Amino acid sequence: MVDVEEKRPRLQEDLQMVVELLREQETAHEAAQDADEPEVAAEAARAAGDALIELRSRLDSMHPADVA
């Protein structure tokens, strides 16, 4: 059986990555909203979507109690 102390570093890494992905998504979303050029807005929107997909994947791989 895996010890709680062994799981803790992975949980901390997962939570840190979730926070990082949330910031990345928010920054890209704001850049898409503020962009004057359609190409820049489209690229920023794509980056926001990519961050959201990665965030969802990371959250899905985590135990529900860790996400809560």
C-alpha positions, -999 to +999 in steps of 0.1 A: +000+000+000+013+034-009+021+056+020+004+090+023+038+107+025+047+092-008+016+106-025+020+141-011+047+153-035+027+141-065-004+158-052+015+190-046+029+189-081-005+182-096-021+211-076+008+234-086+003+225-123-035+231-120-028+266-107-003+272-134-027+261-161-055+283-147-032+313-149-021+304-184-057+300-196-067+333-180-038+352-195-044+337-229-081+344-227-075+381-217-050+384-246-076+371-270-101+396-257-077+425-259-061+417-292-067+442-320-056+419-348-078+389-357-047+366-361-034+375-327-068+370-311-072+336-328-038+324-316-045+336-281-079+319-281-062+287-293-037+289-265-065+294-240-083+264-254-052+243-252-046+253-216-082+244-208-078+210-224-047+202-205-063+215-173-093+192-178-070+162-185-050+170-153-081+173-132-096+141-146-064+122-137-067+133-101-087+118-073-120+137-067-111+143-031-079+160-041-097+182-066-123+192-040 
